[in-house]
Amino acid sequence: LDQVPVIVFYTTMTTIFTCIAGFIANQAIVKSNEAAKVKISLVAENDLGYLYAALIVLKIGQFLMASNAGNTRKYAKIHPPDQHVYQVKGAEGSKLGYVLMDY
């Protein structure tokens, strides 16, 4: 896992989980539920597809932020989710530099 670039790992895992969740949602909710089909047709009639496009844009932004944080954590050797590094400020804190906060 250390040799795999973070962006490749995040892209692969996001794609896999999105496909699995989409398949389960389609099989469990849309195909077997007439009320869901009515709601989908309501979205289509009112031309509300831009809301779904906005959700996709937000998801891409979340993905980019998470991959940036993951890439930074990888090179800093800080493993998520239980550790954070903070810079100590102030007169006495300047001697410490950075501290590792462990939950």
N, C-alpha and C positions, 0 to 999 in steps of 0.2 A: 504494500500500500504506500510505502514511502517513495517508490519510484514513479507512481502514477501522478501526473500533474493534477492539481486541485480542480482546475476548470473542467477537465475530462471526467474526473470522479463525480463532481457535482452535476454535470450535465447528464451523465449516465444514470445516476440515482434519481434525479428529478424526472427524467423521461420514463424510467421504469415505474416509479410510483404514480405518475400521472396516468400512464396507460392502464395500470391495474385499477386505480380508482375510477377512471372513466368507464372501463369495461363493467365493473361492479355496479356503478351507478346506472349505466344503461340497462343492464340486465335486470336489476332489482327494482328500479324506479320507473323508467320510461316505458319499457316493453310491456310490463305487467300492470300498468296503472293508467287508466283512461283519464283521470284527473290531471296527471302530469302532461299528457298530450294536449289537453285543453289549455293548460298554462303555457306550454311552449307555443301553441298557435296564437295565444294572446300576446306573447312577446313579439312574435313575427308580425301580427297585425298592427301593433302599435309602433313598429320599427324601433325597438329598443335594443337592437344588436350592439349599438355602441357601448352600452353598459357592460356587455360581456367583453368587448374589445378593451375597455378600460380595466377590467379585472385582469386580463392577460398582460396588459402593460404593467400593472402593479406587481403581478407575479414575476415578471421579468426583472423589474427593479429589485424585488426582494431577493431573487436568485443572484443578481449581480452583487448586491451588498453581502450576501452570505458567502459567495465564492471569494470576494475580496477579503472578508474577515478570515475565512478558512486558509487562504493563501498566506496572509500575514501571520496567522497562528502557526502554520507549518514551518515557516522560516524562523520564527521566534521560538519554536519548540514549546509552545504552550498548547496543551491539548484540551479541547472543549469537552464538556460544558462547564467544568467545575473550577476553572482557574482564570484569573484575570490579573493583568499587570497594571499597576498604577504608578505614576510619577509622584514622588513626594515633594511638596512645595513648602516654602517657609525657611526660616533660618536654620532650625535644627534638622529639618527634613532634607536639606540640601546635601547633608553628609550621607544620607541613605541612598539617594538616587531613585532607584525603582524597587518596588516591593511586589511580591507575589501574594495575592489574596486567594486563599484556598477555602472553599466552603466546607 
